[in-house]
Amino acid sequence: MVSMGSLARVPVIGGLSQQLRAQMMEPVQRLFGADRLPFEQYTEPAGDPGLFGPDSVTWRVHADPSMVVGGLAAVMLQTLHPLAMAGVADHSDYRDDPFGRLSRTASFVAATTFGSTAVADRMIEMVKRIHTRVVGTAPDGRAYSASDPELVTWIHMAEVANFLRAHQRFVPFPVRGEAIDRYYHEMAVIPERFGVGDVPRSRAEARAYFRDIRPQLALSDQAQEAIRFLTTPPIRTMHPGLAMAQQVTIQAAVGLLPEWGRQMLGLRRAPTLVDLTLVRPAAHALLSTLRLAGGPSAELAQARRRCAALPAA
């Protein structure tokens, strides 16, 4: 693993040449392009705003590279639900194909955010069909199903809460106040399309949800294995720059988790001196570099053009 001291050497790069930008972004694009889902496209039909549209808080939050940190923190938190974790352990290939799984998850989030309404619905229907096959029995003897509304809500809330936390921590001018409630309200459309009716739609409802569900959470053996994999992934064949970025992202994601989540997972408590003086500055530097090097994503640019175009007659 890269030493904590080395995190302080992540540079903030300005005035990047086109060639340098391409060199920096190529391994990142290769990572997130490892295995995209079918039906993913952002150009048609003209004038369709999708589930959210360019004026939504969701577009603003999901357009930033901080989503990478928030997404990893969400996966860490999700392991604490024994039934959700059993489904992943029994039916996922995350150990053998972690980058493929990461890419498919990113594909789903991007397509349901920036794609047309039809694309988002096709993605959701595809995942719903997959969920019908994710059934089994957890090590504690309880039956699980990925279609269970309670598990769908848990996965959803872990994601939106950590996407938002990453946005607020690492974006220079993040959404505040009522816009946060709007984000929860907007994002509720995703679990609703999965058939879940009662989803938190505000900061207050989100706080109450996490307070009420904590007695159901536990660090199972399967969760411990997943956390070990997530925090010490294999990096031998990885591009050196991507390996460094990976370690920064892991440490930033750990620091993003709520204190009760870190305690349950047996991870370091934050904020610590290391977190404040090394991890957060390194993560800010990394994300600033990605913003400068990458600019707006291709998905966002295409979605903007689609929304601005006149609908076909």
N, C-alpha and C positions, 0 to 999 in steps of 0.2 A: 504493500500500500504506500502511496505517496505520503511523505511526512507532512505534518501540520505546518512546519516552518516553510515548506515549499509553496504552500498556498499563497503566501504573501508575495510571491514573485509573479503572479498572474498579471499581465500588463493591461492597461487601458490604452487602446490603440486608436489614434485619430489620424485623419488624412490618409486612409488606406488606399493604395493603388488598386485598380481593378484586378490585376494579377494576384496580389496578395489576398484580396477578398475571396477570390475564387479558391485559392489554396486553403484558406481558413475554413470556408464553408463546405468544401467538397466532402470531408469526412462526416460532418454533421448531416448533410443532405443524404449521404449514403446510408447513414445509420437510420434516419427516419424514413427513408425510402426502401427499406429492406423488404417489406411485404405489405403493400397497401391493399385495402379492401376493394372488392368490385363495386361498380356503380359510382365511384368517387369522381366527381367532376364539378366544376364551379362556373362554367360558362353559359349554361342554358337552364331554363328558358329565359329569354330577355325580360327584364322587369320584375322577375320573381325575387322577393326579398328573403325567402327562406323562412325559417322558424323565428328569426330575431330581427334581421335587417341592420343596415349600417348605422342607424341612430341608437342602437341598443347598447346597454352596458355590457352585455355578453360579448359583443364584437370587440369592445375596447379591452376587456380583460383577457380574452382568448387570443388577441393578436400579438401579445408580447411574449418574448422568449422566457419570461419568468414562469410560464406554464410548465416548463420542463421540471423546475424545482418543485412546484406545487403538485405536479403529477406524481413524482417520486414520493413525496411526503404522503400523498393520498394512498398510494399502494402500501406504504409502511403501516399506516393507520388501519387500512382495511384488513390486514392480517389478524387484527385483534378479535374479529368476530369468528368464533370457532366454526360455524356452519359455512360462512363465506370462504374461510380459509380451507376447509375440507374440500369444497368444490374446486378450488384452484389446485390444490395438491393432487386431487384424483383425476382431473380432466385437463390440466394445463401442461404445456411443454416448456414452461418458463425456464427450467434448468438447462434444457438442451438448445433452446432457441429464444434467448431473452430479448435479442434485438428485433427479431421478427414479431414477438408479442408486443414490444414497445411500439413498433411501427404500426401495427394493426390498431392498437389503442389510439395512437395519435391520429390515424386515419379516420376513425370513428368520430373522435371529438371534433376534428376539423370539418368533416363533411356535415355533421349535424349542426355545426355552428355557422359555417359559411356557404354550405351548399344550398341548392334550391329546396323548396318544400318537398318535392317528389324524391329528391336524392336523400334527404334526411329521413323520410318515411321508409324508403327502401332499406337504408342502413339499419334502422330500428327493427323493421320486420325480420331482417336477416339475423340480427342478434337475438331476437325473441325466439326464432326457430332453433338457434344454437342452444339457448337456455333450456329448451324442453328436453334436451339430451343430457344436461348437466344435473344429474340426480344421483343420490347415493346415501351412504350412512357415514356419519362422522365418527371419529375414534371414540367419542363419548356415548355412542349408541343412538344418537338422534338422527332422524332422516333429514336430508336437506334437498332443496331444489332451487336452482338459480332463478326460477320464475317466481319464487316466493316474494310477495310485495315487500315484506320486511327486509329481505336481503337486497332487493333492488333499491330500496330507500337508503339502506346503509351505504352501499357502494356510491350512490349518487351524492349523499351528504358528505361523505369523506372526500369526494372529488371537489365539489363546489366550495367547501369550506377551505380546503388547502389551495385551490386555484386562487381564491380570493386573498388568503393570507400571503401567498407568494407575491401577488400583484401589489398588495399594500406595503410589503416590506422592500421590494426590489425595484418598483417602478417610481421614477422621480416625482410624478404628479398623479398619484393613484386616485381611484374613485373614493368618495367619502360620503358619510351621512346617508341620506335617503337613497342615493344611488346604489348603496350596498343592498338595501331592501329590494330595490328594483332587480338587482342581479339574481337574488334568490327567487324572486317572483318569476322572472323570465325563464330561468333554468328549470323551474318546476315542470315546464312543458315536456321535457325529456322523459322523466319517469311516468308522467301522465300518459304519454304515448306507449309506454310499456304496460299500461293498465293499472297503474298505482294512483289512487285518488287523493290520499291524505299525505301531502308532502310539505315540509316547512317552507314558508314563503317570505321570511323576514329574519333579521338578526335575532330578534327575541325568540321566534319559533325555533331557530337553529340552536340557540343556547339551550333551550328547554329539551330539544331532541337529544343532544349529546349528554345532557345531565341524566335523562331518563334511561338511555340505553347503556350507560356504563356498567350497571350490574350484570349485563348479559355478555360483557367482553372478558376475554382471558387470553393469556399468553400460552397457547397450546404448543405441543412439540412441533407441529407442522408450522406454526407461526415462527417459532424460534429458528427453524431451518430456513424459512423464507427470508427472515431478517438477516441472517448470516450471509445468505446469497446476495441480498440487496446491498449490504454495506461492505462486502468484500468480494466483488465480482471479479471474474478472471479478466485480466487486461494484457496478457502476454502478447497477443497478436494485434493489439489495438494501436492505431495511430498515436504517437506520443502526445500530441496536443490534445487529442480526444481523451486519452487516459487521464491527463491532468484535469481536464474539464469535468470528467466523470467524478473524480474525487472531490472537487469543489462542490459539484451538484449534490453528492451524497451528504457531505457535511452540512451544507445549507439546508437540505431537506430535513435532516435530523433536528436542526435548530428551529425549523418551522413548526414542528409538531407541538400540540398543546402539552403542557407540563405533565398532565396525568397520562397522556399517551406515551411520552418518553419513559416515564416511570414504569408503566406496565410492560413496555418493550425492553426494559433494561438498558436503555441508551442513556448517553450523558444528558445531564440537565443543562438547560440553557435559560437565560444568557449566562455564559461563562466568559472569563477573560479571553480565552482562545476564540470563542464564538464572536465576541465583539471586536477583537483586534485583528483577527486573521480571516475567519470564515466569511463573515458578512462583507468585509471589504473585497475579498477575493471573488465572492459571488457577484457583487455589484460590478466589479471589473469585467468578469467573464460575460455577464449579460449585456453590459454596455458595449463590449467588443462584438458580441453577436448582433446587436442592433445596428452598429456601424457597418459591420461586414456584410450582413445579410439584407438589411433594409426590409421593407414590407414583404411578407411571404408571397409566393406565387398564388396561393389559394386566396389570400386577402385581395390581391390586385385583381384577379379574375372575378372574384365575387363583387367587388366594387363596380367593375365594368358591366357585369350582368345586371346589377340593380339599377344602374344609371341608364341602361339601354331601354328603348321603347319596346313594349310588348308587341309580338307579332300580331298582325290583324287576324 
